[in-house]
């Protein structure tokens, strides 16, 4: 009897945990970078909107494959929030620099768990190559957005825990 109640409670708790699924934003990835000796920079801007307060995490991966030219000099990522109309506030930034000798490898830029209010966001990705060189490679990014639980959710969980503890205490009193 107690095992069936435990299983039912576990199923309900699990269902509540996944009720608000994460939103994951991927552009058409991977993004291919091709530069020429006359084109020393590249950039991409991705805009998105959050309709509820959320927790945002992100990751940018750069793949320099074998056989790629070693011209990549710098890669940067910046996340902005529109704090007022046409006013963008920087929430996070990171960058990586490379020497010409770094021929291949995977490089990561990432951020975790930014508490983000509702509104407009912009992810700006940019990079540069060394002069008189050509770079062919790819990069990809991923943003994971999780809804922030409402205070009522925590209050109900606390109330349920208090009721469980009270019931256990009463059961222990009846046994002794």
ZAMARGU-4260 file (C-alpha; in steps of 0.2 Angstrom, whole numbers, plus 5000, padded with zeros to 4 digits):
<rodrens>
0) 5000/5000/5000 | 5014/5012/5005 | 5024/5008/4989 | 5009/5012/4978 | 5007/5029/4986
5) 5026/5032/4984 | 5025/5028/4966 | 5010/5039/4963 | 5019/5054/4972 | 5035/5051/4962
10) 5025/5051/4945 | 5016/5067/4950 | 5032/5076/4955 | 5040/5070/4939 | 5026/5076/4928
15) 5026/5093/4937 | 5045/5095/4934 | 5043/5093/4915 | 5027/5103/4913 | 5037/5118/4908
20) 5049/5112/4895 | 5065/5121/4890 | 5065/5130/4874 | 5081/5128/4864 | 5085/5140/4850
25) 5096/5134/4836 | 5099/5143/4820 | 5103/5134/4804 | 5118/5126/4811 | 5132/5124/4809
30) 5136/5142/4802 | 5149/5141/4789 | 5163/5154/4789 | 5171/5157/4773 | 5183/5172/4772
35) 5194/5179/4758 | 5211/5189/4760 | 5200/5205/4758 | 5187/5200/4771 | 5195/5200/4788
40) 5179/5199/4799 | 5162/5190/4800 | 5147/5192/4811 | 5129/5186/4814 | 5115/5193/4825
45) 5101/5183/4832 | 5086/5191/4840 | 5073/5182/4851 | 5059/5187/4863 | 5055/5180/4881
50) 5037/5181/4885 | 5040/5176/4903 | 5054/5178/4915 | 5067/5164/4911 | 5083/5156/4915
55) 5095/5157/4900 | 5110/5147/4896 | 5121/5147/4881 | 5135/5138/4872 | 5145/5143/4856
60) 5156/5130/4849 | 5169/5133/4836 | 5176/5118/4826 | 5193/5121/4817 | 5194/5105/4807
65) 5210/5097/4801 | 5215/5104/4784 | 5207/5121/4788 | 5218/5136/4786 | 5225/5143/4802
70) 5219/5161/4800 | 5206/5163/4813 | 5211/5176/4825 | 5197/5180/4837 | 5179/5174/4841
75) 5167/5183/4852 | 5149/5182/4858 | 5139/5195/4867 | 5121/5193/4874 | 5111/5209/4875
80) 5094/5213/4884 | 5083/5228/4878 | 5081/5237/4894 | 5072/5252/4887 | 5066/5255/4869
85) 5081/5255/4857 | 5093/5253/4873 | 5103/5237/4874 | 5111/5232/4890 | 5125/5219/4889
90) 5121/5204/4900 | 5136/5192/4895 | 5151/5192/4884 | 5165/5180/4881 | 5179/5179/4868
95) 5193/5168/4862 | 5209/5172/4853 | 5220/5161/4842 | 5237/5160/4836 | 5241/5155/4818
100) 5249/5139/4825 | 5232/5133/4832 | 5228/5122/4818 | 5213/5112/4823 | 5202/5109/4838
105) 5185/5113/4846 | 5184/5129/4856 | 5169/5133/4868 | 5162/5149/4875 | 5147/5147/4887
110) 5137/5155/4901 | 5125/5147/4913 | 5109/5152/4922 | 5106/5170/4918 | 5090/5175/4927
115) 5082/5185/4912 | 5066/5195/4913 | 5053/5196/4899 | 5058/5206/4884 | 5069/5207/4868
120) 5086/5199/4867 | 5100/5199/4855 | 5115/5187/4853 | 5129/5195/4843 | 5143/5183/4837
125) 5158/5190/4828 | 5176/5185/4823 | 5191/5190/4813 | 5205/5182/4803 | 5223/5186/4801
130) 5227/5197/4786 | 5232/5189/4770 | 5225/5172/4775 | 5209/5162/4771 | 5199/5153/4784
135) 5186/5140/4781 | 5177/5132/4796 | 5160/5131/4805 | 5153/5137/4822 | 5137/5133/4830
140) 5127/5140/4845 | 5113/5134/4856 | 5103/5144/4869 | 5092/5135/4882 | 5078/5144/4890
145) 5069/5138/4905 | 5054/5146/4913 | 5056/5152/4930 | 5044/5144/4942 | 5031/5155/4950
150) 5032/5159/4969 | 5016/5150/4970 | 5024/5134/4964 | 5037/5134/4978 | 5023/5139/4991
155) 5013/5123/4986 | 5028/5112/4987 | 5032/5119/5004 | 5014/5116/5010 | 5014/5098/5003
160) 5031/5095/5012 | 5024/5102/5028 | 5008/5091/5027 | 5019/5076/5023 | 5030/5079/5039
165) 5014/5082/5050 | 5006/5066/5044 | 5022/5056/5048 | 5023/5064/5065 | 5005/5059/5068
170) 5008/5041/5062 | 5023/5040/5074 | 5012/5046/5089 | 4999/5033/5085 | 5011/5019/5084
175) 5020/5023/5101
</rodrens>
